[in-house]
């Protein structure tokens, strides 16, 4: 897992950045870390996990810094 974000809109913004660098990504709903992103799992459409392939994880983390 790359990151947990608060909403689908935020997840799609990050996915766009990843896509522009050629890094494939996937999004799924989650309750993991919902409190750490400032809300409840049901807020703003629910928390999302952004997933990338293991071999792309380091590059994706570097890009998001």
GROMACS elastic network, one bead per residue, 0.5 to 0.9 nm:
[ bonds ]
;  ai    aj funct       b0    kb
    1     4     6  0.79663   500
    1    49     6  0.67368   500
    1    50     6  0.61320   500
    1    52     6  0.66164   500
    1    53     6  0.86515   500
    1    54     6  0.86308   500
    1    57     6  0.80986   500
    2    49     6  0.74326   500
    2    50     6  0.55598   500
    2    51     6  0.54055   500
    2    52     6  0.64509   500
    2    57     6  0.66798   500
    2    60     6  0.74465   500
    2    61     6  0.69120   500
    3    48     6  0.83708   500
    3    49     6  0.58815   500
    3    50     6  0.53589   500
    3    51     6  0.73522   500
    3    61     6  0.87651   500
    4    11     6  0.83380   500
    4    30     6  0.81421   500
    4    32     6  0.75271   500
    4    33     6  0.65273   500
    4    34     6  0.75815   500
    4    36     6  0.85941   500
    4    37     6  0.74101   500
    4    47     6  0.67653   500
    4    48     6  0.56071   500
    4    50     6  0.62217   500
    5     8     6  0.78920   500
    5    10     6  0.64878   500
    5    11     6  0.62634   500
    5    33     6  0.85252   500
    5    34     6  0.78862   500
    5    37     6  0.63080   500
    5    46     6  0.88554   500
    5    47     6  0.56730   500
    5    48     6  0.53955   500
    5    49     6  0.65112   500
    5    50     6  0.76818   500
    6     9     6  0.85911   500
    6    10     6  0.69424   500
    6    11     6  0.79573   500
    6    34     6  0.69882   500
    6    37     6  0.58142   500
    6    38     6  0.74787   500
    6    39     6  0.71134   500
    6    40     6  0.85563   500
    6    41     6  0.78932   500
    6    43     6  0.75776   500
    6    44     6  0.69112   500
    6    45     6  0.80933   500
    6    46     6  0.63894   500
    6    48     6  0.63376   500
    6    49     6  0.89877   500
    7    10     6  0.53362   500
    7    11     6  0.63410   500
    7    12     6  0.87483   500
    7    43     6  0.78246   500
    7    44     6  0.55185   500
    7    45     6  0.58379   500
    7    46     6  0.57500   500
    7    47     6  0.54015   500
    7    48     6  0.62374   500
    8    12     6  0.61122   500
    8    13     6  0.86180   500
    8    27     6  0.83526   500
    8    29     6  0.85951   500
    8    44     6  0.79539   500
    8    45     6  0.67365   500
    8    46     6  0.74472   500
    8    47     6  0.74523   500
    8    48     6  0.64788   500
    9    12     6  0.51695   500
    9    13     6  0.62816   500
    9    14     6  0.88059   500
   10    13     6  0.51287   500
   10    14     6  0.63969   500
   10    15     6  0.86169   500
   10    48     6  0.87938   500
   11    14     6  0.52642   500
   11    15     6  0.61089   500
   11    16     6  0.86601   500
   11    27     6  0.70503   500
   11    48     6  0.67367   500
   11    49     6  0.78202   500
   11    50     6  0.66568   500
   12    16     6  0.61157   500
   12    17     6  0.87297   500
   12    27     6  0.82895   500
   13    16     6  0.51671   500
   13    17     6  0.66036   500
   13    18     6  0.88650   500
   14    17     6  0.51223   500
   14    18     6  0.62673   500
   14    19     6  0.85618   500
   14    50     6  0.83658   500
   14    64     6  0.82839   500
   15    19     6  0.59554   500
   15    20     6  0.85387   500
   15    23     6  0.85935   500
   15    24     6  0.80678   500
   15    25     6  0.63070   500
   15    26     6  0.78026   500
   15    27     6  0.84081   500
   15    50     6  0.78504   500
   16    19     6  0.50188   500
   16    20     6  0.61897   500
   16    21     6  0.88334   500
   17    20     6  0.51735   500
   17    21     6  0.67081   500
   17    22     6  0.89583   500
   17    23     6  0.86606   500
   17    63     6  0.85004   500
   17    64     6  0.86299   500
   18    21     6  0.52701   500
   18    22     6  0.64194   500
   18    23     6  0.50409   500
   18    24     6  0.68230   500
   18    25     6  0.71645   500
   18    60     6  0.67941   500
   18    63     6  0.79320   500
   18    64     6  0.87221   500
   19    23     6  0.52737   500
   19    24     6  0.61369   500
   19    25     6  0.75824   500
   20    23     6  0.74836   500
   21    24     6  0.88473   500
   21    60     6  0.87383   500
   21    63     6  0.86346   500
   23    52     6  0.74567   500
   23    53     6  0.84535   500
   23    56     6  0.65206   500
   23    57     6  0.88884   500
   23    59     6  0.81959   500
   23    60     6  0.70992   500
   24    51     6  0.86495   500
   24    52     6  0.61152   500
   24    53     6  0.72066   500
   24    56     6  0.79751   500
   25    50     6  0.67391   500
   25    51     6  0.54935   500
   25    53     6  0.72797   500
   26    49     6  0.81627   500
   26    50     6  0.58156   500
   26    51     6  0.50455   500
   26    52     6  0.64013   500
   27    48     6  0.63269   500
   27    49     6  0.55944   500
   27    51     6  0.60965   500
   27    52     6  0.89525   500
   28    47     6  0.85950   500
   28    48     6  0.54659   500
   28    49     6  0.53887   500
   28    50     6  0.68775   500
   28    51     6  0.80004   500
   29    41     6  0.88250   500
   29    46     6  0.66815   500
   29    47     6  0.59356   500
   29    49     6  0.62240   500
   30    33     6  0.80997   500
   30    34     6  0.77334   500
   30    41     6  0.72728   500
   30    46     6  0.73614   500
   30    47     6  0.55686   500
   30    48     6  0.53297   500
   30    49     6  0.61237   500
   31    34     6  0.54235   500
   31    35     6  0.85925   500
   31    40     6  0.81326   500
   31    41     6  0.52940   500
   31    42     6  0.85611   500
   31    46     6  0.78000   500
   31    47     6  0.62515   500
   31    48     6  0.78654   500
   31    49     6  0.88617   500
   32    35     6  0.82111   500
   32    36     6  0.88086   500
   32    41     6  0.82909   500
   32    47     6  0.78744   500
   32    48     6  0.85572   500
   32    49     6  0.80399   500
   33    36     6  0.50915   500
   33    37     6  0.67346   500
   33    41     6  0.86066   500
   33    47     6  0.80272   500
   34    37     6  0.55446   500
   34    38     6  0.69406   500
   34    39     6  0.59529   500
   34    40     6  0.56184   500
   34    41     6  0.52750   500
   34    42     6  0.88638   500
   34    46     6  0.81735   500
   34    47     6  0.58288   500
   34    48     6  0.85515   500
   35    38     6  0.53603   500
   35    39     6  0.53422   500
   35    40     6  0.60370   500
   35    41     6  0.77274   500
   36    39     6  0.75009   500
   37    40     6  0.85359   500
   37    47     6  0.81567   500
   39    42     6  0.80494   500
   39    43     6  0.61260   500
   39    44     6  0.85277   500
   39    46     6  0.87884   500
   39    47     6  0.83375   500
   40    43     6  0.53084   500
   40    44     6  0.87356   500
   40    46     6  0.74207   500
   40    47     6  0.77843   500
   41    44     6  0.83488   500
   41    45     6  0.79643   500
   41    47     6  0.52665   500
   41    48     6  0.87597   500
   42    45     6  0.58696   500
   42    47     6  0.72081   500
   43    46     6  0.51817   500
   43    47     6  0.74805   500
   44    47     6  0.77954   500
   45    48     6  0.89158   500
   51    54     6  0.89153   500
   51    57     6  0.85854   500
   52    55     6  0.82085   500
   52    56     6  0.62947   500
   52    57     6  0.60582   500
   52    60     6  0.77861   500
   53    56     6  0.53705   500
   53    57     6  0.63620   500
   54    57     6  0.52200   500
   54    58     6  0.81324   500
   55    58     6  0.73836   500
   55    59     6  0.83984   500
   56    59     6  0.54920   500
   56    60     6  0.61102   500
   56    61     6  0.87091   500
   57    60     6  0.51141   500
   57    61     6  0.61430   500
   57    62     6  0.85922   500
   58    61     6  0.52287   500
   58    62     6  0.61864   500
   58    63     6  0.86307   500
   59    62     6  0.51287   500
   59    63     6  0.61531   500
   59    64     6  0.87705   500
   60    63     6  0.51046   500
   60    64     6  0.63532   500
   60    65     6  0.89528   500
   61    64     6  0.52479   500
   61    65     6  0.65318   500
   62    65     6  0.54451   500
